[in-house]
């Protein structure tokens, strides 16, 4: 199992976890799918950049996927 989370910063330089988005379970081939509808307040403009990352459920340093969301509009 893996954990998807929204973090402050970028994939190259992530900061604090804003929200845990849920768990992802990969199939036998290593593929997994995750869909989540975010509360718009999590994407407010004072958070200048954010990223969604997926890490091992038991190891916060085991990042297996990451995507930058960029900056929010006004």
C-alpha positions as CSV (number, residue, x, y, z in Angstrom):
1,X,0.0,0.0,0.0
2,X,1.0,3.6,-0.6
3,X,-0.3,7.0,0.7
4,X,-1.1,10.0,-1.5
5,X,-0.7,13.4,0.1
6,X,-0.8,17.0,-0.8
7,X,2.3,18.9,0.3
8,X,3.6,22.5,0.3
9,X,6.4,23.1,-2.2
10,X,7.4,21.0,-5.2
11,X,8.6,17.5,-5.9
12,X,12.2,18.8,-5.9
13,X,11.7,20.6,-2.5
14,X,8.6,19.5,-0.6
15,X,7.5,20.9,2.7
16,X,4.8,20.1,5.2
17,X,1.9,17.8,4.4
18,X,-1.2,19.8,3.9
19,X,-3.6,16.8,3.7
20,X,-3.4,13.1,3.4
21,X,-5.5,12.2,0.3
22,X,-5.9,8.5,0.9
23,X,-4.3,5.1,0.3
24,X,-3.3,3.6,-3.0
25,X,-2.9,-0.1,-3.6
26,X,-0.9,-1.3,-6.6
27,X,-1.8,-4.4,-8.5
28,X,0.5,-7.3,-9.4
29,X,2.1,-5.3,-12.2
30,X,2.7,-2.3,-10.0
31,X,0.0,-0.2,-11.5
32,X,-2.5,1.7,-9.3
33,X,-5.1,4.4,-9.8
34,X,-6.2,7.1,-7.4
35,X,-8.8,9.8,-7.8
36,X,-9.6,12.4,-5.2
37,X,-11.7,15.6,-5.2
38,X,-9.9,18.2,-3.2
39,X,-11.5,20.8,-1.0
40,X,-10.8,24.1,-2.8
41,X,-9.5,25.7,0.4
42,X,-6.5,23.4,0.1
43,X,-5.5,25.2,-3.1
44,X,-5.8,28.8,-1.9
45,X,-3.3,31.3,-3.3
46,X,-1.3,31.8,-0.1
47,X,0.1,28.3,-0.7
48,X,2.3,29.4,-3.5
49,X,3.1,26.0,-4.8
50,X,1.9,22.5,-4.1
51,X,2.6,18.9,-5.1
52,X,0.9,15.6,-4.9
53,X,3.2,12.8,-3.9
54,X,2.8,9.1,-3.3
55,X,5.0,7.4,-0.8
56,X,5.2,4.0,0.8
57,X,2.6,3.7,3.6
58,X,5.2,2.7,6.2
59,X,8.1,4.9,5.1
60,X,7.6,8.7,4.7
61,X,11.0,8.9,2.8
62,X,10.0,6.3,0.1
63,X,8.6,8.6,-2.5
64,X,7.4,6.5,-5.5
65,X,5.6,9.2,-7.6
66,X,5.2,13.0,-7.5
67,X,3.5,15.7,-9.5
68,X,3.8,19.5,-9.2
69,X,0.5,21.4,-9.2
70,X,2.1,24.8,-9.6
71,X,0.6,28.0,-8.2
72,X,-3.0,28.8,-7.5
73,X,-4.7,31.8,-9.1
74,X,-6.1,34.8,-7.1
